[in-house]
Amino acid sequence: MVSELCKFADCEQYRFSLLFFPLTKTIQNFSKCLNEWGKRKIPFVFFIDFLMQKPVAHRLDEIDPSEISFDFNGFNNHITSSKIESQPGFHFKKNPVSFDDYHPKFNHVVNNLKAGNSFLVNLSVETPIETNLSLKDIFEHSKAPYRFWLKDQFVCFSPEIFIKIKGKRISSFPMKGTIDASFPNAEKVILSDPKEAAEHATIVDLIRNDISIVADKVWVERYRYIEQIQTNEKNLLQVSSEIAGILPEEFDGAFGDLLLKLLPAGSISGAPKPSTLKIIKDAEGYERGYYTGVMGYFDGENFESAVMIRYIENQNGKLVFKSGGGITAKSDAKSEYLELIDKVYLPFAHVPSIVL
């Protein structure tokens, strides 16, 4: 039965199966295909939405570059043309939600945190943007380790790894904590901030517990290290950690089963997951879709994936940038509001821009 399911996915674009299968069957199909391809060492690319309702998987040899382009840390299916290097100046305008509209969402989250319904909640909003660049232009210019473009639907340029698997070693790299790099003593400020430290510790603990579900041995390889991200407006500092583990001998490429045990990603949901997901739904009031889902690939030997943050979506011809941040009981509403606006950017380098 597994081979038949995968054969169907091989010959047809997998997303169309959603028209014919209910949620449970769709997820089962997705998981079985990834398990089968992993066991047979067949390269594939996948992406899955935040609520795991619209999983998509393609064998690598059947992906049409005119419909899907990706570059996952150098593993890619696109060729950059010479004209991209000479792209003229662009305009980029963001129209963020007002603080008055954001504040009730923030308060709903904080009230639940103080009531003990969650320890950490990732709250996100939609920001309409205006630019003369197409989604494909943004994909081709973006300087980010994980990039994905789906024709007429979205572009994602993520700096955050979800999980990597090489041999039997699995590792995850949650990002929590962002600050403007130009802020005086920015690195020291963010690393010494009690709220940021508590938020990061919560996520590391959550991810360590998640990895323990699929791995026999788990440890924190690196804790709270700094990475710099370049944007069209400014440079940002992000705080990350690395959690690693050893997969059991019987794993045998069962990537589908593994993903379903780990999703949704803890860094963009919160802890504990079940009650936090309800808080997110009630507070945000919109559909995240593929934003904060996971995308990745298997090349026949190595598996690598990323969290779908830094994400722009086409909504009936209008572009919307989805962004957010982690909220704790000690969070400051104004600071969180400004952070989510800072995360609305284009990660371009050496390209002149006009920011409105």
C-alpha positions in Angstrom: 0.0 0.0 0.0 2.9 2.4 0.8 4.3 2.0 -2.7 1.0 2.8 -4.3 0.6 5.9 -2.2 4.1 7.1 -3.1 3.6 6.3 -6.8 0.5 8.6 -6.7 2.5 11.4 -5.1 5.4 10.8 -7.6 3.2 11.2 -10.7 0.9 14.0 -9.5 1.7 17.2 -7.6 1.1 16.0 -4.0 -0.9 19.1 -3.0 -3.8 18.1 -5.3 -4.4 15.0 -3.1 -5.8 17.4 -0.5 -8.9 17.6 -2.6 -9.6 14.0 -2.2 -8.4 13.0 1.3 -9.5 14.2 4.7 -6.9 15.6 7.1 -5.9 12.3 8.7 -5.5 10.6 5.3 -3.5 13.5 3.9 -1.1 13.4 6.8 -0.8 9.7 6.7 -0.1 9.8 2.9 2.6 12.5 3.5 4.2 10.6 6.3 4.2 7.3 4.4 5.7 8.8 1.3 8.6 10.5 3.2 9.2 7.2 5.1 9.3 5.2 1.9 11.5 7.7 0.1 13.8 8.0 3.1 14.2 4.2 3.3 14.9 3.9 -0.4 17.2 6.9 -0.3 15.2 8.8 -2.9 15.8 12.6 -2.8 12.8 14.8 -2.1 11.7 18.3 -1.1 8.8 19.0 1.2 6.9 21.8 3.0 4.2 21.6 5.5 2.0 24.3 7.1 1.8 25.3 10.7 -1.4 23.2 11.5 -0.3 20.3 9.3 -3.3 20.4 7.1 -1.6 21.0 3.8 1.6 19.0 3.5 3.4 18.9 0.2 6.1 16.5 -0.9 7.8 16.1 -4.2 10.5 13.7 -5.4 13.4 15.9 -6.5 13.5 14.6 -10.1 9.9 15.7 -10.6 10.0 19.3 -9.4 9.3 21.9 -12.1 11.6 25.0 -11.4 9.0 27.2 -13.1 6.6 26.4 -10.3 8.9 25.8 -7.3 12.4 27.2 -6.6 14.4 26.4 -3.5 17.9 26.9 -2.0 18.4 25.1 1.3 21.9 25.9 2.4 23.3 25.3 -1.0 21.0 22.4 -2.0 19.0 24.0 -4.8 17.2 23.7 -8.2 17.7 27.2 -9.6 20.3 29.2 -11.6 20.8 32.9 -10.8 20.8 34.9 -14.0 23.2 37.7 -14.7 20.4 40.3 -14.8 19.7 39.6 -11.1 23.1 41.0 -10.2 22.2 44.3 -11.8 18.7 44.6 -10.3 17.9 48.4 -10.1 16.8 50.1 -6.9 13.5 48.9 -5.4 10.9 50.3 -3.1 9.6 48.5 0.0 6.9 49.9 2.3 5.4 48.2 5.3 2.0 49.1 6.8 2.0 47.5 10.2 -1.0 46.9 12.4 -1.4 49.8 14.9 -0.3 49.3 18.5 -3.9 49.8 19.6 -4.9 46.8 17.5 -1.9 44.7 18.6 -2.3 45.5 22.3 -5.5 43.4 22.9 -3.8 40.4 21.3 -0.8 40.8 23.5 -3.0 41.2 26.6 -4.9 38.0 25.8 -1.6 36.1 25.6 -0.2 37.6 28.8 -3.5 36.9 30.7 -3.2 33.3 29.7 0.4 33.2 30.7 -0.3 34.6 34.1 -3.2 32.1 34.5 -0.7 29.3 34.0 -2.1 28.1 30.7 1.3 28.5 29.0 4.9 29.4 29.8 5.7 31.0 26.4 3.5 31.9 23.4 4.7 33.0 19.9 2.3 35.8 18.9 2.3 36.8 15.2 0.4 39.3 13.0 0.1 40.2 9.3 1.7 43.3 7.9 0.6 44.4 4.4 3.6 45.5 2.3 4.2 47.3 -1.0 7.1 46.7 -3.4 7.8 46.8 -7.1 9.6 43.4 -6.7 7.9 40.1 -7.5 8.0 37.1 -5.2 10.5 35.5 -7.5 12.7 38.7 -7.5 12.7 38.5 -3.7 13.6 34.9 -3.7 16.5 35.4 -6.1 18.0 38.4 -4.2 17.5 37.1 -0.7 20.6 36.5 1.3 19.3 33.8 3.7 20.4 30.2 4.2 17.0 28.7 3.5 14.9 30.1 0.7 11.7 28.8 -1.0 9.5 30.2 -3.7 6.1 28.8 -4.7 4.7 30.4 -7.8 2.0 33.0 -7.2 1.7 31.9 -3.6 4.6 32.8 -1.3 8.3 33.3 -0.8 10.2 32.4 2.4 13.8 33.4 3.3 14.4 31.8 6.7 17.5 32.1 8.9 16.3 29.4 11.3 17.2 25.7 11.0 14.5 23.3 12.3 16.3 19.9 12.3 19.4 18.5 10.6 20.1 14.8 10.3 23.4 13.4 9.3 24.0 9.8 9.9 22.4 9.1 13.2 23.0 12.6 14.6 20.0 14.9 14.8 20.3 18.5 15.8 17.9 21.5 16.2 18.7 25.2 16.3 15.9 27.3 17.9 16.2 31.1 17.6 14.8 33.2 20.3 15.8 36.8 20.9 16.2 39.7 18.4 17.8 43.1 18.8 18.9 45.9 16.5 22.7 45.4 16.0 23.3 49.2 16.1 21.9 49.5 19.7 24.7 50.3 22.1 26.3 47.1 23.4 23.6 45.2 21.6 25.1 41.7 22.2 25.6 42.3 25.9 22.2 43.9 26.3 20.3 41.0 24.8 22.3 38.3 26.5 21.9 39.9 29.9 18.2 40.6 29.6 16.3 38.5 32.1 13.2 38.2 30.0 15.1 37.2 26.9 17.1 34.7 29.0 13.9 33.1 30.4 12.3 32.9 27.0 15.3 31.3 25.4 15.7 28.8 28.3 12.0 27.8 27.9 12.4 27.1 24.2 15.6 25.1 24.7 13.9 23.0 27.3 11.0 22.4 25.0 13.1 21.5 22.0 15.3 19.2 24.2 12.1 17.4 25.3 10.9 17.2 21.6 14.2 15.7 20.4 14.0 13.2 23.3 10.8 11.8 21.7 12.8 10.6 18.7 16.4 10.3 19.9 18.0 8.0 22.5 20.6 10.6 23.8 20.0 14.4 23.8 22.3 17.2 24.9 22.7 21.0 24.5 25.7 21.5 22.2 25.8 25.3 22.2 23.7 27.7 24.3 22.7 31.2 23.4 25.2 32.1 20.7 24.8 35.2 18.5 24.2 35.4 14.8 24.0 38.6 12.7 21.3 39.0 10.0 21.5 41.6 7.3 18.3 43.4 6.1 17.5 46.1 3.7 17.1 48.5 6.6 19.5 47.5 9.4 21.4 44.6 10.8 19.8 42.4 13.5 21.3 40.1 16.1 19.6 36.9 16.8 20.2 34.5 19.7 20.3 30.7 18.9 21.1 27.4 20.6 22.0 24.0 19.3 20.4 20.8 20.7 21.6 17.5 19.5 20.8 13.8 19.9 21.4 10.3 18.5 18.7 8.5 16.6 18.0 4.9 17.4 19.4 2.2 15.1 15.9 1.2 13.9 15.2 4.8 12.5 15.9 3.7 8.9 14.9 7.0 7.2 11.4 7.3 8.6 11.4 11.1 8.1 7.6 11.3 7.9 7.0 9.7 11.3 9.8 11.9 12.8 8.3 15.1 11.6 4.8 14.4 12.8 6.3 13.7 16.3 8.1 17.0 16.4 5.7 19.4 14.7 4.6 22.2 15.1 8.1 23.6 15.8 8.4 24.7 19.4 10.2 27.9 18.6 7.2 29.4 16.8 4.4 27.9 18.9 5.3 27.8 22.6 5.1 25.5 25.6 3.2 23.4 26.4 2.1 23.0 22.9 -1.6 21.9 23.1 -2.8 24.8 25.3 -0.5 27.2 23.6 -1.9 26.4 20.2 -5.4 27.4 21.4 -4.1 30.6 22.8 -2.5 31.4 19.5 -5.7 30.7 17.6 -7.8 32.9 19.8 -5.3 35.8 20.0 -4.1 36.0 16.4 -7.5 35.8 14.6 -6.0 34.8 11.2 -4.7 31.7 9.4 -0.9 31.3 9.5 -1.0 28.8 6.6 2.6 27.9 5.6 4.0 30.7 7.7 5.8 29.0 10.7 5.5 25.6 9.1 8.6 23.7 8.1 10.4 23.2 4.7 13.3 21.0 3.8 15.0 18.3 1.7 16.6 14.9 1.7 19.4 14.4 -0.7 19.7 10.6 -0.4 22.0 10.9 2.6 21.4 14.0 4.6 18.2 15.6 5.8 17.9 19.3 6.5 14.9 21.5 7.3 14.0 25.1 8.3 11.3 26.9 10.1 9.2 29.0 7.6 9.7 32.4 9.2 10.5 35.7 7.2 7.6 34.9 5.0 5.7 36.9 2.4 2.4 35.7 1.0 0.3 36.7 -2.0 -3.3 37.3 -0.9 -5.5 38.0 -3.9 -2.8 40.1 -5.5 -1.8 41.9 -2.3 1.5 41.0 -0.5 1.4 40.3 3.3 4.4 39.7 5.5 3.8 37.6 8.5 6.0 38.1 11.6 5.9 37.7 15.4 7.8 36.9 18.5 7.8 35.0 21.8 5.8 36.4 24.7 6.3 35.7 28.3 4.6 37.0 31.4 7.4 39.6 31.8 7.2 40.8 28.2 6.7 44.5 27.4 4.0 45.2 24.8 5.7 48.1 23.1 9.0 46.2 22.8 7.3 43.2 21.3 5.4 45.3 18.9 8.5 47.0 17.7 10.3 43.7 17.3 7.7 42.2 15.1 7.9 45.3 12.8 11.7 45.0 12.8 11.3 41.4 11.4 9.4 42.7 8.4 12.3 43.2 6.0 14.1 42.1 2.8 17.4 40.3 3.4 19.3 42.0 0.5 22.9 42.8 0.4 24.7 45.3 -1.9 21.5 46.3 -3.6 20.3 49.9 -3.5 16.9 50.3 -1.9 14.3 52.9 -1.1 12.5 52.2 2.1 9.3 54.1 2.5 
